[in-house]
């Protein structure tokens, strides 16, 4: 009877181990599906055109070019500030768009600008240049990070 009882205990332990292994395999399959769905949604989010997160803060491009140089410089400064904020939020495409709008406004201001506004225009152009350099570096860094993550998978 001792051998039969020992065989029964071994059978129970074996069935328990098989049950645990089966449950573990099922959980691993569930986790793999979840990881794949998260990767797919992340890839879709990265490739999708980013929506403007703060539409109230976005500055519309100036429709006419009849504005005074001071108005164009003010508009350019607002675009520079919006670009700086977008860089802080790591929204590189939005920052690039804002810097382009700032450069266009500064260019419009530069065509009509008199000597009194030259210092402000120069400072604005330097700020735009620094932001453009910073955005380029951040975009290169982001692409390098994305490439590094893609090769280590």
Secondary structure, DSSP 8 states (H G I E B T S, - for coil): -HHHHHHHHHHHHHHHHHHHHHHHHHHHHHHHHHHHHHHHHHHHHHHS----S-TTT-----S-S-S-HHHHHHHHHHHHHHHHHHHHTT-HHHHHHHHHHHHHHHHHHHHH--GGGHHHHHHHHHHHHHHHHHHHHHHHHHHHHHHHHHHT-
